[in-house]
């Protein structure tokens, strides 16, 4: 196995691929020196002597400035290196892209749900939407009833476990060391064979905040109602909130004037009782689901896929295994005429110039520049900024500055031209790679990707994170095999073979696309879907990194 890696010819740091001991001789590109400290796997060490304020280069880009004189062979730390990123501007570069060989996928299809407007869903969900947080409890009651009786409930093992702990305690047994004895129970068969799930968008908005918050939430909820993976919608409203049902319906009509999915609206303050509201919502939704269940999967070209790419719980291997592998998958999809969405604007800090140079025209580039600068300025006004993005877990596992994290994160988007830049909730309409303005926050970002039309999300992680989305199946891709084994219950794909030298980025990228085709066809159910990881957090357009 290779012990360390230089990612780009211009870099002045190397990445440790395994734990390296102090005193170990390093020989690289004619340079020979000795490690002055222990270097843990995923961390970086300098390959030349550095003076105060020297540039730290990684991925061929500026990612930091050294804070003191450093000898080669020293570990990069948050003490000796601080975030720095290069200036960026539109330069009118005529970007030339060579698409990868897609011949083995050109005739492939996936079995999806075709909508009347030509879009194709990878799943067929019924969606419940509250216009205001006051309806969350009613949604919870409806969810429990429908999930249990229609066969969508997740495993009851935790209920069984609680029951057994309680019984053991009553019998005077020691429950501090309690072994679970699962009782074999047959899961209720799903009644609607062609409805993949009933989803609920509980949230904390709709009233009490600013009118801008309500307007943003309305646009988001309309985007979810209009999502290709959604077959029908039930809306629950209280009646007096900022986000009125009429406003949500107007947002929906504005987004899609030809919206024709079944849509039910229930207003609690116009109903004789809460009980009657719930009865009515269950009964009428059930009757509409009978009709929706008649929709069946049909073959569709891979060009109908829209894949969001996301990273969370990132580590020092993210930018050299999972992210570039997903990036190759992205390039394959673009070569096949599909759509790819790269978001998380705080995690593009340091990669701006490369993305600007890849923009297909000046308008697209200038929109990206405007959104990036206004977002960062908003964070700076409250004493923060993109430079404060890395979490303690990121730093512990080798992502010392935001620019290091970002330049590695941007590799998920591959190398294809940037055809469009979308603000939050704007729909992706152009084939190719689009940039979507969202926070880096895992759930806010996946929530925004689905709003722009992602029908699958590829989510890379080095530390592990239990994130999913209500309407968009989310596929977890591990950067290293240790994580894939340790958290096998939430990980779908292991790219650790790249680190071990067993697989190339291109081979892994093709494997990921194969998984996407099966997931889009319902042949494989991603772990996040099986576990019911239906995370949904609207962004209020405030400071969120």
KEGU-120001 format. One line per field, with one value per residue (C-alpha): residue in one letter; x negated, y, z negated. Coordinates in Angstrom, 2 decimals, always signed. Layout:
residu = a | ...;
c1 = X | ...;
c2 = Y | ...;
c3 = Z | ...;
***
This chain:
residu = x | x | x | x | x | x | x | x | x | x | x | x | x | x | x | x | x | x | x | x | x | x | x | x | x | x | x | x | x | x | x | x | x | x | x | x | x | x | x | x | x | x | x | x | x | x | x | x | x | x | x | x | x | x | x | x | x | x | x | x | x | x | x | x | x | x | x | x | x | x | x | x | x | x | x | x | x | x | x | x | x | x | x | x | x | x | x | x | x | x | x | x | x | x | x | x | x | x | x | x | x | x | x | x | x | x | x | x | x | x | x | x | x | x | x | x | x | x | x | x | x | x | x | x | x | x | x | x | x | x | x | x | x | x | x | x | x | x | x | x | x | x | x | x | x | x | x | x | x | x | x | x | x | x | x | x | x | x | x | x | x | x | x | x | x | x | x | x | x | x | x | x | x | x | x | x | x | x | x | x | x | x | x | x | x | x | x | x | x | x | x | x | x | x | x | x | x | x | x | x | x | x | x | x | x | x | x | x | x | x | x | x | x | x | x | x | x | x | x | x | x | x | x | x | x | x | x | x | x | x | x | x | x | x | x | x | x | x | x | x | x | x | x | x | x | x | x | x | x | x | x | x | x | x | x | x | x | x | x | x | x | x | x | x | x | x | x | x | x | x | x | x | x | x | x | x | x | x | x | x | x | x | x | x | x | x | x | x | x | x | x | x | x | x | x | x | x | x | x | x | x | x | x | x | x | x | x | x | x | x | x | x | x | x | x | x | x | x | x | x | x | x | x | x | x | x | x | x | x | x | x | x | x | x | x | x | x | x | x | x | x | x | x | x | x | x | x | x | x | x | x | x | x | x | x | x | x | x | x | x | x | x | x | x | x | x | x | x | x | x | x | x | x | x | x | x | x | x | x | x | x | x | x | x | x | x | x | x | x | x | x | x | x | x | x | x | x | x | x | x | x | x | x | x | x | x | x | x | x | x | x | x | x | x | x | x | x | x | x | x | x | x | x | x | x | x | x | x | x | x | x | x | x | x | x | x | x | x | x | x | x | x | x | x | x | x | x | x | x | x | x | x | x | x | x | x | x | x | x | x | x | x | x | x | x | x | x | x | x | x | x | x | x | x | x | x | x | x | x | x | x | x | x | x | x | x | x | x | x | x | x | x | x | x | x | x | x | x | x | x | x | x | x | x | x | x | x | x | x | x | x | x | x | x | x | x | x | x | x | x | x | x | x | x | x | x | x | x | x | x | x | x | x | x | x | x | x | x | x | x | x | x | x | x | x;
c1 = +0.00 | -1.17 | -2.06 | -1.59 | -0.24 | -0.88 | +2.46 | +1.32 | -2.15 | -2.17 | -1.37 | -3.88 | -2.25 | -1.76 | +1.20 | +0.49 | +2.44 | +1.60 | +0.06 | -3.57 | -6.08 | -8.43 | -11.87 | -10.52 | -12.54 | -10.50 | -11.58 | -9.43 | -10.19 | -13.90 | -13.39 | -14.61 | -13.88 | -12.81 | -9.48 | -9.90 | -6.62 | -4.15 | -1.73 | +1.64 | +3.43 | +5.46 | +3.22 | +0.71 | -2.97 | -5.20 | -7.65 | -9.74 | -10.85 | -8.24 | -8.56 | -5.91 | -3.13 | -4.18 | -1.39 | -0.19 | +0.79 | +3.01 | +5.07 | +2.96 | +4.75 | +4.05 | +5.56 | +3.73 | +0.90 | -1.76 | -1.92 | -5.55 | -8.73 | -8.23 | -10.72 | -9.92 | -8.66 | -6.44 | -2.75 | -0.22 | +1.89 | +4.45 | +1.66 | -0.90 | +1.56 | +4.55 | +7.19 | +6.46 | +8.03 | +7.19 | +9.06 | +11.44 | +13.00 | +14.46 | +11.54 | +13.33 | +11.60 | +12.68 | +13.03 | +12.61 | +13.96 | +13.41 | +16.26 | +15.37 | +16.16 | +19.84 | +20.28 | +21.02 | +23.90 | +25.36 | +28.03 | +28.82 | +32.10 | +33.61 | +37.16 | +38.74 | +42.09 | +42.85 | +44.74 | +46.97 | +44.51 | +41.76 | +39.77 | +39.05 | +39.08 | +36.87 | +39.57 | +43.33 | +44.23 | +47.35 | +46.39 | +47.95 | +47.11 | +47.96 | +48.14 | +47.21 | +45.52 | +48.87 | +49.89 | +46.84 | +48.63 | +51.52 | +49.01 | +47.36 | +50.70 | +51.53 | +48.05 | +48.29 | +51.71 | +50.91 | +47.44 | +48.61 | +51.73 | +50.48 | +47.15 | +44.68 | +43.57 | +39.87 | +38.76 | +40.33 | +37.13 | +36.67 | +40.19 | +39.47 | +36.22 | +37.93 | +40.60 | +37.98 | +35.97 | +39.15 | +40.08 | +36.60 | +36.66 | +40.03 | +38.59 | +35.68 | +33.04 | +29.90 | +30.71 | +27.33 | +26.03 | +29.11 | +28.96 | +31.71 | +33.67 | +35.58 | +38.98 | +39.63 | +42.61 | +43.81 | +43.82 | +47.17 | +47.25 | +47.31 | +50.84 | +49.95 | +47.34 | +46.53 | +46.32 | +42.82 | +43.64 | +45.80 | +43.61 | +44.14 | +42.41 | +42.56 | +40.89 | +40.73 | +41.80 | +44.88 | +45.55 | +43.84 | +40.82 | +40.48 | +42.72 | +39.58 | +39.17 | +42.73 | +42.22 | +39.02 | +40.74 | +43.66 | +41.31 | +39.56 | +42.76 | +44.04 | +40.81 | +41.34 | +44.96 | +43.77 | +40.88 | +40.69 | +40.62 | +43.92 | +47.19 | +49.67 | +49.89 | +51.96 | +51.67 | +52.61 | +53.13 | +54.17 | +55.68 | +54.26 | +50.54 | +48.31 | +47.96 | +51.56 | +52.68 | +53.50 | +49.93 | +48.54 | +50.87 | +49.80 | +46.14 | +46.95 | +48.72 | +45.85 | +43.35 | +45.40 | +48.45 | +49.40 | +49.28 | +51.83 | +51.04 | +53.80 | +53.70 | +55.79 | +56.05 | +57.41 | +57.88 | +58.16 | +59.91 | +62.64 | +63.18 | +65.57 | +62.87 | +59.28 | +60.56 | +62.65 | +59.69 | +57.56 | +60.38 | +60.99 | +57.29 | +56.77 | +59.90 | +59.47 | +55.73 | +56.36 | +58.84 | +56.37 | +53.60 | +55.76 | +55.50 | +51.81 | +51.04 | +51.97 | +48.76 | +46.03 | +42.31 | +41.29 | +37.89 | +36.37 | +33.01 | +30.22 | +30.47 | +33.65 | +31.64 | +30.93 | +28.30 | +27.31 | +23.78 | +23.13 | +20.47 | +20.86 | +18.78 | +15.83 | +12.30 | +8.82 | +9.58 | +12.78 | +10.99 | +8.90 | +11.33 | +15.11 | +15.39 | +13.37 | +15.07 | +18.47 | +17.01 | +16.30 | +19.87 | +20.99 | +18.98 | +20.48 | +23.99 | +23.28 | +21.83 | +25.09 | +27.20 | +28.25 | +28.26 | +25.85 | +26.30 | +23.31 | +24.30 | +22.92 | +21.57 | +19.58 | +17.74 | +16.73 | +14.52 | +11.11 | +12.47 | +14.24 | +11.77 | +11.77 | +15.59 | +15.78 | +13.38 | +15.68 | +18.82 | +20.31 | +20.83 | +20.25 | +23.81 | +23.52 | +20.11 | +21.28 | +24.29 | +22.03 | +19.69 | +22.60 | +24.15 | +20.80 | +19.77 | +23.15 | +23.39 | +19.90 | +20.48 | +23.63 | +21.60 | +18.83 | +21.34 | +22.15 | +18.50 | +18.23 | +17.31 | +16.67 | +13.26 | +15.07 | +16.83 | +14.75 | +16.18 | +14.08 | +14.51 | +13.27 | +10.18 | +9.42 | +9.36 | +7.11 | +9.22 | +7.29 | +8.70 | +11.96 | +10.10 | +8.66 | +12.14 | +13.68 | +11.19 | +11.64 | +15.43 | +15.67 | +14.29 | +17.75 | +18.81 | +16.31 | +14.75 | +17.64 | +18.67 | +20.96 | +24.14 | +26.22 | +26.19 | +29.38 | +30.49 | +32.20 | +35.31 | +34.81 | +35.38 | +32.64 | +33.75 | +30.54 | +28.68 | +25.20 | +23.63 | +25.48 | +24.34 | +27.08 | +26.85 | +27.36 | +25.57 | +22.98 | +25.13 | +25.90 | +29.68 | +30.18 | +28.08 | +29.87 | +33.20 | +32.14 | +30.86 | +34.18 | +35.97 | +33.97 | +35.05 | +32.48 | +34.06 | +31.06 | +28.40 | +24.86 | +23.66 | +19.96 | +18.72 | +15.47 | +16.73 | +20.28 | +23.57 | +27.18 | +28.65 | +31.36 | +34.21 | +37.98 | +38.46 | +34.97 | +33.26 | +29.86 | +26.92 | +24.08 | +20.56 | +17.72 | +14.26 | +12.52 | +13.13 | +12.79 | +15.87 | +17.76 | +17.29 | +17.81 | +21.06 | +22.25 | +25.85 | +25.83 | +23.17 | +24.10 | +20.82 | +17.18 | +14.53 | +11.72 | +10.25 | +8.93 | +6.87 | +5.67 | +4.60 | +7.05 | +9.30 | +8.98 | +11.19 | +12.66 | +13.50 | +15.15 | +17.06 | +18.54 | +19.52 | +21.29 | +23.25 | +24.27 | +25.58 | +27.48 | +29.19 | +30.34 | +31.47 | +33.34 | +35.11 | +36.12 | +33.91 | +31.77 | +33.12 | +30.44 | +29.85 | +31.14 | +34.51 | +34.66 | +33.89 | +36.44 | +33.84 | +36.26 | +34.41 | +35.88 | +34.62 | +35.71 | +33.08 | +34.26 | +31.58 | +29.73 | +26.15 | +25.70 | +22.39;
c2 = +0.00 | +3.51 | +5.36 | +8.98 | +10.96 | +14.21 | +15.22 | +17.91 | +18.59 | +22.12 | +21.00 | +21.61 | +19.10 | +15.35 | +13.38 | +10.41 | +7.36 | +5.47 | +6.31 | +7.37 | +7.38 | +10.20 | +9.62 | +7.82 | +8.66 | +10.26 | +10.15 | +11.91 | +13.36 | +13.49 | +15.03 | +13.15 | +14.16 | +12.71 | +13.09 | +15.25 | +14.14 | +11.28 | +11.84 | +10.17 | +8.84 | +11.53 | +14.36 | +16.45 | +17.21 | +19.77 | +18.75 | +21.93 | +24.43 | +27.15 | +30.73 | +32.79 | +33.86 | +31.40 | +29.94 | +26.41 | +24.75 | +21.67 | +20.41 | +22.97 | +25.84 | +28.19 | +26.61 | +28.38 | +30.56 | +29.33 | +31.23 | +30.54 | +29.10 | +25.36 | +22.65 | +20.11 | +16.88 | +18.77 | +18.13 | +20.68 | +21.88 | +24.55 | +26.35 | +26.58 | +26.96 | +29.30 | +29.45 | +31.41 | +31.31 | +32.96 | +35.90 | +35.04 | +36.78 | +36.04 | +35.59 | +34.56 | +31.20 | +29.04 | +25.84 | +22.65 | +19.41 | +15.86 | +13.69 | +10.21 | +7.13 | +6.40 | +3.68 | +0.93 | +3.00 | +4.61 | +1.96 | +1.49 | +2.48 | +2.60 | +1.76 | +4.95 | +6.66 | +8.80 | +12.04 | +13.78 | +16.69 | +14.34 | +14.12 | +10.70 | +9.84 | +7.24 | +6.68 | +7.15 | +8.88 | +10.39 | +13.58 | +15.29 | +18.99 | +21.28 | +24.97 | +25.71 | +23.96 | +23.91 | +20.94 | +18.79 | +16.83 | +16.01 | +14.83 | +12.59 | +10.97 | +10.42 | +9.07 | +6.47 | +5.34 | +5.12 | +3.65 | +0.88 | -0.09 | +0.29 | -1.47 | +1.43 | +1.29 | +0.70 | -2.14 | -2.29 | -3.65 | -0.59 | -0.93 | -4.61 | -3.69 | -1.12 | -3.68 | -6.25 | -3.74 | -2.73 | -6.34 | -7.18 | -4.19 | -5.24 | -8.70 | -7.20 | -8.09 | -6.03 | -3.95 | -2.19 | -5.14 | -6.18 | -8.37 | -7.82 | -10.93 | -9.92 | -11.48 | -12.68 | -10.77 | -10.73 | -7.22 | -6.01 | -6.39 | -3.11 | -2.59 | -0.22 | -2.04 | +0.94 | +3.57 | +3.51 | +5.50 | +8.07 | +11.03 | +13.89 | +17.29 | +18.34 | +21.73 | +24.68 | +27.46 | +28.99 | +31.60 | +33.62 | +34.47 | +37.12 | +37.23 | +36.52 | +33.27 | +32.29 | +33.16 | +31.10 | +28.18 | +28.39 | +28.16 | +25.19 | +23.29 | +23.97 | +22.54 | +19.35 | +19.03 | +19.39 | +16.90 | +14.07 | +11.49 | +12.78 | +11.37 | +13.26 | +15.72 | +16.31 | +19.80 | +20.47 | +24.10 | +25.73 | +28.80 | +31.92 | +31.48 | +33.64 | +30.94 | +30.70 | +27.70 | +30.06 | +31.37 | +27.84 | +26.98 | +30.18 | +29.21 | +25.81 | +27.29 | +29.72 | +26.87 | +24.57 | +26.10 | +22.61 | +20.92 | +18.09 | +15.73 | +14.93 | +17.57 | +17.73 | +20.71 | +20.57 | +23.69 | +22.95 | +26.18 | +25.43 | +21.87 | +20.96 | +19.17 | +17.97 | +14.41 | +15.14 | +16.81 | +13.69 | +11.33 | +13.36 | +13.58 | +9.83 | +8.83 | +11.16 | +10.52 | +6.78 | +7.11 | +9.17 | +6.67 | +3.95 | +5.86 | +6.74 | +3.07 | +2.41 | +4.16 | +1.61 | +1.79 | +2.05 | +2.07 | +5.54 | +6.77 | +7.64 | +11.20 | +11.49 | +11.19 | +14.26 | +13.47 | +15.73 | +15.29 | +16.04 | +15.42 | +15.41 | +14.19 | +14.66 | +13.47 | +13.78 | +11.05 | +12.65 | +14.64 | +11.69 | +8.75 | +9.18 | +12.74 | +12.23 | +8.85 | +10.55 | +13.27 | +10.66 | +9.39 | +13.00 | +13.27 | +10.01 | +11.29 | +14.61 | +12.70 | +10.74 | +13.90 | +13.82 | +16.53 | +16.89 | +19.33 | +20.56 | +22.74 | +23.76 | +27.21 | +27.62 | +24.47 | +25.87 | +28.52 | +28.18 | +26.35 | +29.40 | +30.22 | +26.72 | +26.66 | +30.14 | +29.10 | +26.15 | +28.30 | +28.21 | +31.98 | +35.22 | +35.46 | +32.06 | +32.97 | +36.35 | +34.83 | +32.38 | +35.21 | +37.32 | +34.51 | +33.46 | +37.00 | +38.05 | +34.82 | +35.21 | +38.92 | +38.03 | +35.58 | +38.16 | +40.72 | +38.48 | +37.73 | +34.48 | +33.60 | +30.65 | +30.21 | +29.01 | +26.15 | +23.06 | +21.19 | +19.72 | +16.31 | +17.62 | +19.15 | +16.07 | +13.98 | +16.24 | +19.07 | +21.92 | +24.86 | +25.52 | +25.79 | +22.30 | +21.00 | +22.93 | +22.10 | +18.43 | +18.80 | +20.44 | +17.27 | +15.68 | +17.85 | +16.23 | +18.23 | +19.06 | +22.64 | +24.55 | +25.12 | +26.94 | +28.53 | +28.19 | +30.09 | +28.20 | +26.23 | +27.14 | +24.08 | +22.54 | +22.65 | +22.28 | +19.01 | +19.12 | +20.38 | +23.09 | +24.86 | +25.25 | +27.84 | +26.06 | +26.01 | +23.34 | +22.00 | +18.41 | +18.47 | +22.04 | +21.14 | +17.87 | +19.65 | +22.28 | +19.75 | +17.90 | +21.24 | +21.85 | +18.46 | +15.86 | +12.42 | +10.69 | +12.07 | +10.69 | +11.55 | +10.98 | +10.69 | +9.88 | +9.98 | +8.68 | +10.55 | +9.29 | +11.80 | +11.18 | +13.01 | +12.42 | +12.43 | +11.81 | +8.44 | +9.23 | +6.90 | +6.95 | +6.59 | +5.92 | +7.38 | +4.53 | +0.84 | +1.18 | +3.41 | +1.20 | -1.78 | +0.13 | +1.80 | -0.83 | -0.19 | +3.27 | +2.93 | +1.76 | +2.02 | +1.70 | +3.62 | +2.62 | +0.46 | +3.67 | +4.41 | +0.79 | +0.93 | -1.81 | +0.30 | +3.37 | +6.43 | +5.61 | +2.01 | +3.18 | +5.90 | +3.32 | +1.11 | +4.05 | +4.71 | +1.04 | +1.38 | +4.54 | +2.72 | -0.07 | +2.39 | +4.48 | +1.31 | +0.21 | -2.89 | -1.70 | +0.31 | +2.64 | +2.29 | +5.81 | +4.83 | +1.53 | +3.34 | +6.08 | +8.86 | +11.49 | +14.63 | +17.98 | +21.40 | +24.53 | +27.27 | +30.68 | +32.40 | +33.43 | +32.56 | +28.80 | +27.23;
c3 = +0.00 | +0.83 | -2.38 | -1.35 | +1.56 | +3.38 | +4.85 | +7.32 | +8.78 | +7.30 | +3.73 | +0.93 | -1.44 | -1.34 | -2.72 | -5.00 | -3.82 | -7.01 | -10.38 | -9.84 | -12.75 | -13.66 | -12.17 | -9.10 | -5.97 | -3.18 | +0.43 | +2.98 | +6.43 | +5.70 | +2.26 | -0.82 | -4.40 | -7.74 | -9.52 | -12.60 | -14.21 | -14.16 | -11.28 | -11.65 | -8.58 | -6.76 | -8.03 | -6.06 | -6.42 | -4.72 | -2.01 | -2.20 | -4.81 | -5.23 | -6.45 | -8.19 | -5.80 | -3.08 | -0.96 | -1.67 | +1.60 | +1.86 | +4.81 | +6.70 | +4.90 | +2.01 | -1.12 | -3.95 | -5.27 | -7.68 | -10.95 | -11.91 | -10.46 | -9.83 | -8.91 | -6.23 | -7.72 | -10.21 | -10.77 | -9.54 | -12.49 | -13.30 | -15.18 | -12.39 | -9.49 | -9.11 | -6.39 | -3.23 | +0.21 | +3.50 | +5.01 | +7.79 | +10.79 | +14.19 | +16.63 | +19.83 | +19.97 | +22.90 | +20.90 | +22.91 | +21.47 | +22.60 | +21.42 | +20.14 | +22.20 | +21.55 | +24.18 | +21.64 | +20.21 | +23.36 | +23.91 | +20.22 | +18.63 | +15.16 | +14.14 | +12.88 | +12.47 | +15.49 | +14.80 | +17.32 | +17.66 | +18.86 | +15.62 | +14.13 | +10.44 | +8.82 | +6.19 | +5.82 | +2.54 | +1.04 | -0.78 | -3.83 | -4.23 | -7.18 | -6.37 | -10.01 | -12.93 | -14.81 | -12.63 | -13.41 | -16.14 | -13.82 | -11.23 | -13.83 | -14.68 | -11.01 | -10.33 | -13.08 | -11.90 | -8.18 | -8.58 | -10.90 | -9.01 | -5.44 | -5.98 | -5.98 | -9.62 | -10.30 | -12.59 | -16.04 | -17.60 | -19.81 | -21.11 | -21.79 | -23.53 | -25.76 | -26.65 | -27.62 | -29.71 | -31.52 | -32.17 | -33.42 | -35.75 | -37.13 | -37.80 | -39.73 | -37.13 | -36.40 | -33.31 | -33.15 | -31.13 | -29.23 | -26.13 | -23.59 | -22.65 | -19.50 | -19.09 | -15.56 | -14.20 | -10.63 | -9.21 | -7.91 | -4.14 | -2.23 | -0.94 | +1.92 | +4.01 | +6.24 | +3.50 | +2.01 | -1.09 | -2.86 | -3.85 | -6.30 | -6.21 | -9.87 | -10.34 | -12.76 | -10.41 | -8.83 | -11.53 | -14.23 | -12.09 | -9.39 | -6.35 | -4.32 | -6.27 | -5.42 | -1.75 | -1.57 | -3.28 | -0.85 | +2.13 | +0.52 | -0.24 | +3.28 | +4.67 | +2.66 | +3.78 | +7.38 | +6.94 | +9.52 | +6.72 | +5.29 | +6.66 | +4.50 | +1.60 | -1.53 | -3.08 | -6.70 | -7.71 | -10.97 | -9.31 | -10.99 | -10.21 | -8.01 | -5.35 | -4.20 | -2.15 | +0.72 | +0.70 | +0.90 | +3.77 | +5.57 | +5.12 | +6.56 | +9.57 | +10.11 | +10.06 | +12.28 | +14.02 | +15.26 | +11.84 | +11.99 | +9.11 | +6.62 | +3.88 | +0.71 | -1.67 | -5.23 | -7.36 | -11.09 | -12.08 | -9.51 | -10.78 | -13.58 | -15.61 | -15.53 | -15.45 | -12.37 | -10.66 | -11.16 | -10.10 | -6.93 | -6.07 | -6.48 | -4.55 | -1.58 | -1.33 | -1.32 | +1.56 | +3.61 | +2.89 | +4.41 | +7.72 | +7.35 | +6.75 | +10.40 | +11.53 | +12.30 | +13.00 | +16.66 | +18.43 | +18.75 | +20.13 | +17.71 | +19.01 | +16.91 | +13.67 | +11.54 | +8.89 | +6.02 | +4.65 | +0.98 | -1.69 | -5.46 | -8.36 | -6.01 | -6.75 | -5.31 | -2.76 | -1.42 | +1.27 | +2.51 | +2.48 | +2.20 | +3.56 | +6.75 | +7.29 | +7.05 | +9.29 | +11.95 | +11.58 | +12.07 | +15.27 | +16.55 | +15.87 | +17.60 | +20.55 | +20.71 | +20.70 | +17.05 | +14.40 | +11.44 | +8.55 | +6.50 | +3.55 | +0.12 | +1.04 | -2.23 | -1.17 | +2.21 | +0.57 | +2.21 | +5.25 | +6.69 | +9.47 | +10.89 | +10.93 | +12.45 | +15.20 | +15.94 | +16.30 | +19.79 | +19.97 | +18.08 | +16.74 | +15.05 | +13.63 | +12.31 | +10.62 | +8.79 | +7.78 | +6.50 | +4.43 | +2.95 | +1.97 | +0.56 | -1.45 | -2.93 | -3.64 | -5.58 | -7.68 | -8.22 | -9.52 | -12.48 | -13.23 | -11.31 | -7.72 | -5.47 | -7.14 | -10.29 | -8.51 | -9.49 | -12.48 | -15.33 | -13.71 | -10.34 | -11.97 | -14.06 | -10.88 | -8.85 | -7.39 | -8.97 | -6.98 | -5.16 | -1.86 | -2.33 | -3.08 | -0.19 | +2.55 | +1.68 | +1.44 | +4.89 | +6.47 | +6.10 | +9.03 | +11.39 | +14.20 | +16.54 | +17.44 | +15.05 | +17.07 | +14.46 | +10.99 | +8.94 | +5.87 | +3.05 | +4.25 | +7.93 | +10.17 | +12.28 | +15.91 | +17.90 | +18.52 | +17.02 | +13.79 | +11.85 | +8.67 | +6.02 | +3.25 | -0.09 | -3.44 | -4.14 | -7.00 | -6.02 | -6.30 | -5.07 | -2.02 | -1.20 | -1.77 | +0.79 | +3.32 | +3.32 | +3.77 | +6.95 | +8.29 | +7.23 | +7.54 | +5.93 | +3.58 | +3.34 | -0.16 | -0.92 | -4.50 | -6.26 | -9.84 | -9.31 | -9.47 | -9.62 | -7.15 | -4.59 | -2.87 | -2.82 | +0.97 | +2.37 | +1.70 | +0.20 | +0.87 | -1.68 | -0.28 | -2.76 | -2.16 | -3.98 | -4.64 | -8.42 | -8.49 | -6.03 | -8.37 | -11.63 | -10.49 | -8.03 | -9.05 | -7.39 | -4.64 | -1.13 | +0.80 | -0.32 | +1.67 | -0.69 | +2.08 | +3.64 | +0.51 | +0.38 | +4.04 | +4.99 | +7.23 | +9.39 | +9.09 | +12.50 | +11.55 | +8.34 | +10.18 | +12.53 | +9.58 | +7.97 | +11.18 | +11.30 | +7.73 | +8.71 | +11.58 | +9.26 | +6.56 | +9.13 | +10.29 | +6.81 | +7.05 | +4.12 | +1.20 | -0.29 | -4.03 | -4.73 | -3.25 | -5.13 | -8.39 | -7.78 | -7.84 | -6.53 | -7.58 | -6.54 | -7.70 | -5.78 | -5.44 | -6.60 | -4.49 | -7.63 | -8.51 | -8.38 | -7.47;
***
